[in-house]
Amino acid sequence: MINELYFEQFPELETDRILLRKLDLSHTAAMQSNRKDEKVMRYMDSDLHLTLKDSENFITENLEMYATKKGLFWALIDKVSNNYIGDFSFWNIDSKNSRTEIGYLLSPQFWGKGLMKEAMLALFNFGFKELNLHSFEANINPANEKSRSVLLSVGFRKEAYFKENYYFNGKYLDSEIYSLLLPDFINSTT
Ligand SMILES: CC(C)(COP(=O)(O)OP(=O)(O)OC[C@H]1O[C@@H](n2cnc3c(N)ncnc32)[C@H](O)[C@@H]1OP(=O)(O)O)[C@@H](O)C(=O)NCCC(=O)NCCS
């Protein structure tokens, strides 16, 4: 069973370079500057945040999911500047099966430095050991090579390829499904 304590007390985490804090409306502007950027959103297959209101609504929905124990949403904060550099979600949490889907995004100036892998190691360690999750699921656009690469680097395995199962912007898109179980998690011994 999921450890519900973390829905009363938000789990703030820390790595060498990043603070993982509860995502809230103070992150609206920083989030919008990422989510209005076509380069960042290229394989997200969700609508651009064209206005601040779009990001505000998105964060408000995430906070509602947290309140109903369906998700946990972190802001990734760069320790040097104390600025938001991305976000990470455990969403669609399936308590019965101790499984969650994940979503993640980094500001483009922070790509290529190993920061998302660093965040994932802390988050999955917390997920397996504290939240009592049994598995994680990631659904990616097959063209999203950077996303696949970071998933594989922490131990995810490909479990499915769905052809044209997702309709977005006038097209049916393919999806790849990856999952992570504790024995495959590269950080499982720490
Ligand atoms: C997906 C995403 C978070 C991956 O970002 P990333 O910078 O490639 O991932 P990491 O932060 O883990 O960095 C890994 C890269 O840093 C390099 N790196 C540099 N220093 C490193 C270090 N100390 N440790 C590990 N990797 C390091 C790695 O070699 C790798 O580079 P490569 O891709 O050229 O091989 C990013 O591309 C993104 O935000 N995309 C837009 C949103 C998105 O598509 N999200 C996923 C939806 S499914």
PDBQT file of the ligand as one rigid body, heavy atoms in Angstrom, charges set to zero:
ROOT
HETATM    1  C1  LIG A 201      13.811  14.769 -21.323  1.00  0.00    +0.000 C 
HETATM    2  C2  LIG A 201      14.836  15.747 -20.754  1.00  0.00    +0.000 C 
HETATM    3  C3  LIG A 201      14.476  16.092 -19.312  1.00  0.00    +0.000 C 
HETATM    4  C4  LIG A 201      16.208  15.093 -20.788  1.00  0.00    +0.000 C 
HETATM    5  O1  LIG A 201      17.174  16.062 -20.438  1.00  0.00    +0.000 OA
HETATM    6  P1  LIG A 201      18.734  15.702 -20.488  1.00  0.00    +0.000 P 
HETATM    7  O2  LIG A 201      19.483  16.939 -20.223  1.00  0.00    +0.000 OA
HETATM    8  O3  LIG A 201      19.024  14.958 -21.762  1.00  0.00    +0.000 OA
HETATM    9  O4  LIG A 201      18.849  14.652 -19.290  1.00  0.00    +0.000 OA
HETATM   10  P2  LIG A 201      19.869  14.700 -18.104  1.00  0.00    +0.000 P 
HETATM   11  O5  LIG A 201      19.671  15.958 -17.325  1.00  0.00    +0.000 OA
HETATM   12  O6  LIG A 201      19.728  13.432 -17.344  1.00  0.00    +0.000 OA
HETATM   13  O7  LIG A 201      21.264  14.781 -18.823  1.00  0.00    +0.000 OA
HETATM   14  C5  LIG A 201      21.743  13.689 -19.586  1.00  0.00    +0.000 C 
HETATM   15  C6  LIG A 201      22.768  14.216 -20.540  1.00  0.00    +0.000 C 
HETATM   16  O8  LIG A 201      23.742  14.934 -19.796  1.00  0.00    +0.000 OA
HETATM   17  C7  LIG A 201      25.047  14.354 -20.041  1.00  0.00    +0.000 C 
HETATM   18  N1  LIG A 201      25.769  14.547 -18.772  1.00  0.00    +0.000 N 
HETATM   19  C8  LIG A 201      26.640  15.551 -18.545  1.00  0.00    +0.000 A 
HETATM   20  N2  LIG A 201      27.072  15.499 -17.289  1.00  0.00    +0.000 NA
HETATM   21  C9  LIG A 201      26.476  14.442 -16.706  1.00  0.00    +0.000 A 
HETATM   22  C10 LIG A 201      26.511  13.889 -15.414  1.00  0.00    +0.000 A 
HETATM   23  N3  LIG A 201      27.243  14.430 -14.430  1.00  0.00    +0.000 N 
HETATM   24  N4  LIG A 201      25.742  12.795 -15.146  1.00  0.00    +0.000 NA
HETATM   25  C11 LIG A 201      24.982  12.237 -16.097  1.00  0.00    +0.000 A 
HETATM   26  N5  LIG A 201      24.899  12.741 -17.355  1.00  0.00    +0.000 NA
HETATM   27  C12 LIG A 201      25.645  13.841 -17.653  1.00  0.00    +0.000 A 
HETATM   28  C13 LIG A 201      24.745  12.959 -20.463  1.00  0.00    +0.000 C 
HETATM   29  O9  LIG A 201      25.810  12.411 -21.232  1.00  0.00    +0.000 OA
HETATM   30  C14 LIG A 201      23.505  13.154 -21.300  1.00  0.00    +0.000 C 
HETATM   31  O10 LIG A 201      23.864  13.772 -22.526  1.00  0.00    +0.000 OA
HETATM   32  P3  LIG A 201      23.471  13.123 -23.950  1.00  0.00    +0.000 P 
HETATM   33  O11 LIG A 201      21.965  13.121 -24.004  1.00  0.00    +0.000 OA
HETATM   34  O12 LIG A 201      24.087  14.032 -24.918  1.00  0.00    +0.000 OA
HETATM   35  O13 LIG A 201      24.039  11.740 -23.877  1.00  0.00    +0.000 OA
HETATM   36  C15 LIG A 201      14.888  17.068 -21.600  1.00  0.00    +0.000 C 
HETATM   37  O14 LIG A 201      15.284  16.744 -22.908  1.00  0.00    +0.000 OA
HETATM   38  C16 LIG A 201      13.567  17.818 -21.627  1.00  0.00    +0.000 C 
HETATM   39  O15 LIG A 201      13.206  18.508 -20.681  1.00  0.00    +0.000 OA
HETATM   40  N6  LIG A 201      12.852  17.707 -22.777  1.00  0.00    +0.000 N 
HETATM   41  C17 LIG A 201      11.604  18.439 -22.968  1.00  0.00    +0.000 C 
HETATM   42  C18 LIG A 201      10.453  17.857 -22.170  1.00  0.00    +0.000 C 
HETATM   43  C19 LIG A 201      10.268  16.372 -22.438  1.00  0.00    +0.000 C 
HETATM   44  O16 LIG A 201      10.286  15.937 -23.590  1.00  0.00    +0.000 OA
HETATM   45  N7  LIG A 201      10.034  15.627 -21.369  1.00  0.00    +0.000 N 
HETATM   46  C20 LIG A 201       9.836  14.202 -21.415  1.00  0.00    +0.000 C 
HETATM   47  C21 LIG A 201       8.463  13.834 -21.786  1.00  0.00    +0.000 C 
HETATM   48  S1  LIG A 201       8.267  12.079 -21.857  1.00  0.00    +0.000 SA
ENDROOT
TORSDOF 0
